[in-house]
Amino acid sequence: MITFAAVIDSRMKKLLVLAAGPLQAPVIKRAREMGIYVVAADANPKAVGLKFANKAVVTDICSEEGMLAIARQEQINGMLHPCTEVAMNVLGRINDELGLNGISRDTALRATNKYLMREAFAQGGAPNPRSMLTMDVDHAWSLFQEVIGGDAILKPTRNSGSRGISKVEQGVDRRQFERQYNWAMRESRDKGVLIEQFIDGPEFSVEVIVWHGEPHILAITDKKTTGAPFFVELGHNQPSIYPEDVQMKLRQATIAGIKALGLQNCAVHSELKVQDGKAYLMEIGARMGGDFIATELVRLSTGIDMVQAAIRVALGEEPVALTSRPSPLASHPLRGVCIRYFTPTPGILTAIENKELLNGPNIYDASIYCQVGDVVPEVRSSLDRSGHVIVTATTAQEAIAQADDMVSKLKFRTK
């Protein structure tokens, strides 16, 4: 373990942040701006967020005992695992041991193991697809042939970022089914695979802060994905452009899921699909959503600082943004915001044309993750995307149109 520390003011509260990559860096910086002493931990000594922390710890964040020892030594007042969930069990264990204001280890397990999550949804009456746990391909193939009765989704019981998820269609041959099943199993941190009823419809997420068991819905996010077979997310927009009756069903399903999981004090990122007018919960993360949704999009579209709210909850302080009633959105005018990801044709990258367009007046943020000579992979998970652009406008429709236009004009040449 390697540590780098700065001087601490004894009056400052201490926040432990698990992971310090690009998605966590804005959280670390925001906490510092709030006058909080931040201990950031990551196994990668080059993790970008480490340089923004008061104290950087290079260590295995998935070690419960190791991280618990660090938390005790640092005498932390709260902790977050933003925009990812690989070490949620660690967060829950530390919350339990130190009596911190966050989810318990048992709750963390329900909110990361998709089988336990489905069980909780079923027991709590939250709407979700038919789902069955499998431990081997023979069992999964039998269920697919005899029980599912249609197209299905294979997914690891525990992972994130679309890793290992794929659609299998009725009529697929056994060999192809096995390939997809084995991929899901390789990506499963709990060595189990769910086979689920395929829900065919648009995808959404709902961004929430839960304070003392009361869910405060901040935003509904419309999603764009690659579609079958891997359903990798290509972009998001806020506010939702769908009718109010659809949005109401998304809110109701999300609240039912939060109650079923027993979430008390945390940020929530709920993912759903709508089919035939009914909202189905795909999963609920007891954390802030990734892809800049929580760290940028919510604030840009609503004026509410979700990162600040999540930090305050972790420290046991009521979030300022939630003190307005009846709606935390009431005093904030909506703006349109859209993020789109670049996904070039796979191959060797030979050129990137029209990069100057990323400096346009409505571009809030843009980044290209690759350079000439790199291998551009097939997009099978969120790690395979090649860059992003975030556009703001008066309405979501305008932001979407401008972001999509940017994706069409920025040319990645591959061979």
C-alpha positions as CSV (number, residue, x, y, z in Angstrom):
1,M,0.0,0.0,0.0
2,I,1.3,3.5,-0.9
3,T,0.0,6.7,0.6
4,F,0.5,10.4,-0.2
5,A,-1.0,12.8,2.4
6,A,-1.6,16.5,2.9
7,V,-1.9,18.4,6.2
8,I,-5.4,18.1,7.8
9,D,-7.4,20.7,9.7
10,S,-8.8,18.8,12.7
11,R,-12.2,20.5,12.2
12,M,-12.6,19.1,8.7
13,K,-14.9,16.1,8.1
14,K,-13.2,13.1,6.4
15,L,-14.7,11.3,3.3
16,L,-13.3,8.1,2.0
17,V,-13.8,7.6,-1.7
18,L,-13.4,4.1,-3.2
19,A,-11.9,4.3,-6.7
20,A,-10.3,7.4,-8.2
21,G,-10.7,7.1,-11.9
22,P,-12.2,9.7,-14.4
23,L,-15.7,9.1,-13.2
24,Q,-14.7,9.6,-9.5
25,A,-12.5,12.6,-10.0
26,P,-15.4,15.1,-10.1
27,V,-16.7,13.7,-6.8
28,I,-13.3,14.1,-5.2
29,K,-12.9,17.6,-6.4
30,R,-16.4,18.6,-5.4
31,A,-15.8,17.3,-1.8
32,R,-12.6,19.3,-1.6
33,E,-14.5,22.4,-2.7
34,M,-17.0,21.8,0.1
35,G,-14.1,21.9,2.6
36,I,-14.0,18.2,3.2
37,Y,-10.8,16.2,3.8
38,V,-10.8,13.5,1.1
39,V,-9.0,10.1,1.3
40,A,-9.1,8.5,-2.1
41,A,-8.2,4.9,-2.7
42,D,-7.4,3.1,-5.9
43,A,-5.3,0.2,-7.0
44,N,-3.9,2.2,-9.9
45,P,-1.2,4.6,-8.8
46,K,-1.9,6.6,-12.0
47,A,-5.6,7.0,-11.3
48,V,-6.4,10.6,-12.2
49,G,-8.5,11.3,-9.1
50,L,-5.7,10.6,-6.6
51,K,-4.0,13.9,-7.4
52,F,-7.1,15.8,-6.3
53,A,-7.4,14.1,-2.9
54,N,-6.0,15.3,0.4
55,K,-4.6,11.8,0.9
56,A,-4.1,9.3,-1.9
57,V,-3.9,5.6,-1.0
58,V,-2.8,3.0,-3.6
59,T,-4.3,-0.2,-2.5
60,D,-6.8,-3.0,-3.4
61,I,-10.2,-1.4,-2.7
62,C,-11.9,-4.8,-2.9
63,S,-10.2,-6.0,0.3
64,E,-12.7,-5.6,3.1
65,E,-10.2,-6.1,5.8
66,G,-7.6,-3.8,4.2
67,M,-10.0,-1.0,3.5
68,L,-11.6,-1.3,7.0
69,A,-8.2,-0.9,8.6
70,I,-7.6,2.3,6.5
71,A,-11.1,3.6,7.4
72,R,-10.4,3.1,11.1
73,Q,-6.9,4.6,10.9
74,E,-8.2,7.7,9.1
75,Q,-11.2,8.0,11.4
76,I,-13.5,8.8,8.5
77,N,-16.9,10.4,8.8
78,G,-18.4,8.9,5.7
79,M,-17.6,7.2,2.4
80,L,-18.7,6.9,-1.2
81,H,-18.1,4.5,-4.1
82,P,-19.3,6.7,-6.9
83,C,-20.4,5.6,-10.4
84,T,-19.2,2.0,-10.0
85,E,-20.0,-0.9,-7.7
86,V,-17.0,-3.3,-7.7
87,A,-16.4,-2.7,-4.0
88,M,-19.9,-2.0,-2.7
89,N,-19.6,-4.8,-0.3
90,V,-16.5,-3.1,1.2
91,L,-18.5,0.2,1.5
92,G,-21.3,-1.6,3.3
93,R,-19.0,-3.5,5.6
94,I,-17.2,-0.3,6.7
95,N,-20.6,1.5,7.2
96,D,-21.7,-1.4,9.4
97,E,-18.4,-1.5,11.4
98,L,-18.1,2.3,11.9
99,G,-21.8,3.1,12.2
100,L,-21.7,5.5,9.2
101,N,-24.6,7.0,7.4
102,G,-24.8,4.7,4.3
103,I,-26.1,1.3,3.2
104,S,-25.3,-1.9,5.1
105,R,-23.2,-4.8,3.7
106,D,-26.4,-6.9,3.3
107,T,-28.1,-4.1,1.4
108,A,-25.0,-3.6,-0.7
109,L,-25.1,-7.3,-1.7
110,R,-28.8,-7.0,-2.7
111,A,-28.0,-3.9,-4.8
112,T,-25.1,-5.5,-6.7
113,N,-26.0,-9.2,-7.0
114,K,-28.7,-9.2,-9.7
115,Y,-30.2,-12.5,-8.5
116,L,-30.6,-11.2,-5.0
117,M,-31.9,-8.0,-6.4
118,R,-34.6,-9.8,-8.5
119,E,-35.6,-11.8,-5.5
120,A,-36.1,-8.6,-3.5
121,F,-38.1,-7.0,-6.3
122,A,-40.3,-10.0,-6.5
123,Q,-40.9,-10.1,-2.8
124,G,-41.6,-6.3,-2.7
125,G,-43.9,-6.2,-5.7
126,A,-41.6,-4.1,-7.8
127,P,-42.1,-4.7,-11.6
128,N,-39.2,-6.6,-13.2
129,P,-38.7,-9.2,-15.9
130,R,-39.0,-12.9,-15.3
131,S,-35.5,-14.1,-14.3
132,M,-33.8,-17.3,-13.4
133,L,-30.4,-18.1,-11.9
134,T,-28.1,-20.6,-13.7
135,M,-24.7,-22.0,-12.8
136,D,-24.0,-24.0,-16.0
137,V,-24.8,-23.8,-19.7
138,D,-26.9,-26.9,-19.8
139,H,-29.4,-25.6,-17.2
140,A,-29.5,-22.2,-19.0
141,W,-30.1,-23.9,-22.4
142,S,-33.0,-26.0,-20.9
143,L,-34.6,-22.9,-19.4
144,F,-34.2,-21.0,-22.7
145,Q,-35.8,-23.8,-24.7
146,E,-38.6,-24.8,-22.3
147,V,-39.4,-21.9,-20.0
148,I,-38.6,-18.5,-21.5
149,G,-40.7,-18.9,-24.6
150,G,-39.1,-16.1,-26.5
151,D,-36.0,-14.0,-26.8
152,A,-33.9,-13.7,-23.7
153,I,-31.1,-11.8,-22.0
154,L,-28.0,-13.4,-20.5
155,K,-26.2,-11.4,-17.9
156,P,-23.6,-11.9,-15.1
157,T,-25.1,-11.9,-11.6
158,R,-22.6,-9.2,-10.6
159,N,-20.9,-6.7,-12.9
160,S,-21.5,-3.3,-14.4
161,G,-20.9,-1.3,-17.6
162,S,-22.8,-3.8,-19.8
163,R,-20.0,-6.3,-19.4
164,G,-21.1,-9.8,-20.3
165,I,-24.7,-8.9,-21.2
166,S,-26.2,-10.1,-24.5
167,K,-29.4,-11.0,-26.1
168,V,-30.2,-14.5,-27.4
169,E,-33.0,-14.9,-29.9
170,Q,-35.3,-17.9,-30.3
171,G,-33.8,-20.1,-33.0
172,V,-30.2,-19.5,-32.0
173,D,-28.1,-22.6,-32.3
174,R,-26.6,-24.3,-29.2
175,R,-23.0,-23.4,-30.1
176,Q,-23.7,-19.7,-30.3
177,F,-25.8,-19.8,-27.1
178,E,-22.8,-21.4,-25.3
179,R,-20.4,-18.7,-26.6
180,Q,-22.7,-16.0,-25.2
181,Y,-23.3,-17.9,-22.0
182,N,-19.6,-18.5,-21.4
183,W,-18.9,-14.8,-22.0
184,A,-21.4,-13.8,-19.3
185,M,-19.9,-16.4,-16.9
186,R,-16.4,-15.0,-17.4
187,E,-17.6,-11.5,-16.7
188,S,-19.6,-12.6,-13.6
189,R,-17.9,-11.7,-10.3
190,D,-20.2,-14.1,-8.4
191,K,-19.9,-16.9,-11.0
192,G,-23.5,-17.1,-11.8
193,V,-25.5,-16.1,-14.9
194,L,-29.1,-14.9,-15.1
195,I,-31.4,-15.8,-18.0
196,E,-34.2,-13.3,-18.3
197,Q,-37.3,-12.5,-20.3
198,F,-36.3,-9.9,-23.0
199,I,-38.1,-6.6,-22.6
200,D,-38.3,-4.8,-25.9
201,G,-38.6,-1.1,-25.5
202,P,-36.9,2.2,-24.8
203,E,-34.4,2.4,-22.0
204,F,-34.2,4.9,-19.1
205,S,-32.5,5.7,-15.8
206,V,-33.9,7.6,-12.9
207,E,-31.5,9.5,-10.6
208,V,-32.5,9.6,-7.0
209,I,-31.2,10.7,-3.6
210,V,-32.6,8.7,-0.7
211,W,-32.6,10.4,2.7
212,H,-33.9,8.4,5.7
213,G,-35.7,6.1,3.4
214,E,-37.5,8.8,1.5
215,P,-36.7,8.8,-2.3
216,H,-36.2,12.2,-3.9
217,I,-36.3,11.9,-7.7
218,L,-34.0,14.4,-9.3
219,A,-34.1,13.5,-13.0
220,I,-35.2,11.0,-15.6
221,T,-32.7,10.1,-18.2
222,D,-33.5,8.8,-21.7
223,K,-30.9,6.3,-23.0
224,K,-29.6,5.4,-26.4
225,T,-27.9,2.0,-26.8
226,T,-26.3,-0.2,-29.5
227,G,-29.3,-2.5,-29.2
228,A,-28.9,-6.3,-29.6
229,P,-26.9,-8.2,-28.8
230,F,-24.8,-6.2,-26.3
231,F,-26.9,-3.1,-25.4
232,V,-23.9,-0.8,-24.8
233,E,-25.0,2.7,-23.9
234,L,-24.2,5.3,-26.6
235,G,-25.7,8.3,-24.9
236,H,-28.1,9.9,-22.6
237,N,-30.3,13.0,-22.4
238,Q,-32.1,15.0,-19.8
239,P,-34.8,15.9,-19.2
240,S,-36.8,13.0,-20.6
241,I,-38.7,13.8,-23.8
242,Y,-41.2,11.0,-23.2
243,P,-44.9,11.8,-22.2
244,E,-45.7,12.4,-18.5
245,D,-47.6,9.2,-18.2
246,V,-44.5,7.2,-19.1
247,Q,-42.4,9.2,-16.7
248,M,-44.8,8.6,-13.9
249,K,-44.6,4.9,-14.4
250,L,-40.8,5.1,-14.3
251,R,-41.0,7.1,-11.0
252,Q,-43.4,4.6,-9.5
253,A,-41.4,1.6,-10.5
254,T,-38.2,3.1,-9.2
255,I,-39.7,4.0,-5.8
256,A,-41.1,0.5,-5.5
257,G,-37.6,-1.0,-6.3
258,I,-35.9,1.3,-3.7
259,K,-38.4,0.2,-1.1
260,A,-38.0,-3.5,-2.0
261,L,-34.2,-3.2,-1.6
262,G,-34.6,-1.4,1.7
263,L,-32.4,1.6,0.7
264,Q,-32.2,4.3,3.3
265,N,-29.4,6.8,2.8
266,C,-27.6,6.8,-0.5
267,A,-27.7,8.0,-4.1
268,V,-29.6,5.7,-6.5
269,H,-29.3,5.0,-10.2
270,S,-32.3,3.0,-11.4
271,E,-32.3,1.5,-14.9
272,L,-35.6,0.6,-16.6
273,K,-37.3,-0.3,-19.9
274,V,-40.8,0.3,-21.0
275,Q,-42.8,-2.3,-23.0
276,D,-46.5,-2.2,-23.9
277,G,-47.0,0.8,-21.5
278,K,-45.4,-1.0,-18.5
279,A,-42.2,0.0,-16.8
280,Y,-39.8,-2.9,-15.9
281,L,-36.8,-2.5,-13.5
282,M,-33.6,-3.8,-15.1
283,E,-31.6,-3.0,-12.0
284,I,-31.0,-0.5,-9.3
285,G,-27.6,0.7,-8.2
286,A,-27.3,2.2,-4.7
287,R,-24.8,4.7,-6.0
288,M,-24.5,7.6,-8.4
289,G,-24.8,6.6,-12.1
290,G,-21.7,6.7,-14.4
291,D,-21.3,8.1,-17.9
292,F,-21.3,11.7,-16.4
293,I,-25.1,11.3,-15.5
294,A,-24.7,12.1,-11.8
295,T,-21.6,14.2,-12.0
296,E,-22.6,16.5,-14.9
297,L,-26.0,15.9,-16.5
298,V,-28.2,16.2,-13.5
299,R,-26.7,19.5,-12.5
300,L,-26.8,20.9,-16.1
301,S,-30.4,19.9,-16.6
302,T,-31.9,20.7,-13.2
303,G,-29.5,23.0,-11.3
304,I,-29.3,20.4,-8.5
305,D,-25.8,19.4,-7.5
306,M,-26.3,15.6,-7.1
307,V,-22.7,15.1,-6.2
308,Q,-22.9,17.5,-3.3
309,A,-26.2,15.9,-2.1
310,A,-24.6,12.4,-2.2
311,I,-21.6,13.6,-0.2
312,R,-23.8,15.2,2.4
313,V,-25.9,12.1,2.8
314,A,-22.7,10.0,3.3
315,L,-21.6,12.4,6.0
316,G,-25.0,12.2,7.7
317,E,-26.1,15.7,6.7
318,E,-29.5,16.5,5.0
319,P,-28.8,17.6,1.5
320,V,-29.6,21.3,1.0
321,A,-31.1,20.6,-2.5
322,L,-33.8,18.4,-0.9
323,T,-35.1,20.9,1.7
324,S,-37.5,22.5,-0.8
325,R,-41.0,21.0,-1.0
326,P,-43.0,19.5,-2.6
327,S,-40.4,18.9,-5.4
328,P,-36.7,19.3,-5.3
329,L,-36.9,20.5,-8.9
330,A,-39.4,23.3,-8.1
331,S,-37.0,26.2,-8.1
332,H,-34.8,25.1,-10.9
333,P,-35.6,25.8,-14.6
334,L,-34.9,22.8,-16.8
335,R,-32.3,22.9,-19.5
336,G,-31.6,20.4,-22.3
337,V,-28.4,18.3,-22.1
338,C,-27.2,15.3,-24.1
339,I,-24.1,13.2,-24.1
340,R,-23.2,11.0,-27.0
341,Y,-20.3,8.5,-27.3
342,F,-18.1,7.9,-30.3
343,T,-18.0,4.3,-31.5
344,P,-15.9,4.1,-34.8
345,T,-15.8,1.1,-37.1
346,P,-13.4,-1.4,-35.6
347,G,-9.8,-1.5,-36.9
348,I,-6.6,0.4,-36.8
349,L,-7.3,4.2,-36.3
350,T,-5.6,6.1,-39.1
351,A,-7.1,9.6,-38.7
352,I,-9.5,11.7,-36.8
353,E,-11.1,14.5,-38.9
354,N,-13.0,17.6,-37.9
355,K,-11.8,17.7,-34.3
356,E,-12.2,21.5,-34.3
357,L,-15.9,21.0,-34.1
358,L,-15.5,19.9,-30.5
359,N,-14.8,23.6,-29.7
360,G,-18.3,24.7,-30.7
361,P,-20.3,27.2,-28.5
362,N,-22.8,24.6,-27.2
363,I,-20.1,22.0,-26.4
364,Y,-19.9,21.7,-22.6
365,D,-17.3,18.9,-22.6
366,A,-15.7,16.6,-25.1
367,S,-12.9,14.0,-25.0
368,I,-11.4,11.5,-27.4
369,Y,-10.0,8.4,-25.7
370,C,-7.8,7.1,-28.5
371,Q,-5.1,8.3,-30.9
372,V,-3.9,7.4,-34.4
373,G,-2.4,3.9,-34.4
374,D,-4.6,2.5,-31.7
375,V,-6.8,-0.5,-32.3
376,V,-10.5,0.4,-32.2
377,P,-12.4,-2.6,-30.8
378,E,-15.9,-3.9,-31.4
379,V,-18.2,-2.2,-28.9
380,R,-19.2,-5.0,-26.5
381,S,-19.1,-2.9,-23.3
382,S,-18.8,0.7,-22.2
383,L,-15.0,0.3,-22.0
384,D,-14.9,0.0,-25.8
385,R,-16.2,3.5,-26.6
386,S,-13.7,6.0,-28.2
387,G,-14.8,9.3,-26.8
388,H,-17.7,11.6,-25.9
389,V,-19.3,15.0,-26.4
390,I,-21.7,16.8,-24.0
391,V,-24.0,19.4,-25.5
392,T,-26.3,21.8,-23.7
393,A,-29.2,23.7,-25.3
394,T,-32.6,25.3,-24.5
395,T,-34.4,21.9,-24.8
396,A,-33.4,18.3,-24.7
397,Q,-34.6,17.9,-28.3
398,E,-32.2,20.6,-29.4
399,A,-29.3,19.1,-27.4
400,I,-30.0,15.7,-28.9
401,A,-30.0,17.0,-32.5
402,Q,-26.7,18.9,-32.0
403,A,-25.0,16.0,-30.3
404,D,-26.1,13.5,-33.0
405,D,-24.9,16.0,-35.7
406,M,-21.5,16.1,-33.9
407,V,-21.2,12.3,-33.9
408,S,-22.0,12.2,-37.7
409,K,-19.4,14.9,-38.5
410,L,-16.5,13.8,-36.4
411,K,-14.8,11.2,-38.6
412,F,-12.7,8.3,-37.2
413,R,-10.9,6.7,-40.1
414,T,-10.0,3.0,-39.5
415,K,-8.6,0.2,-41.7
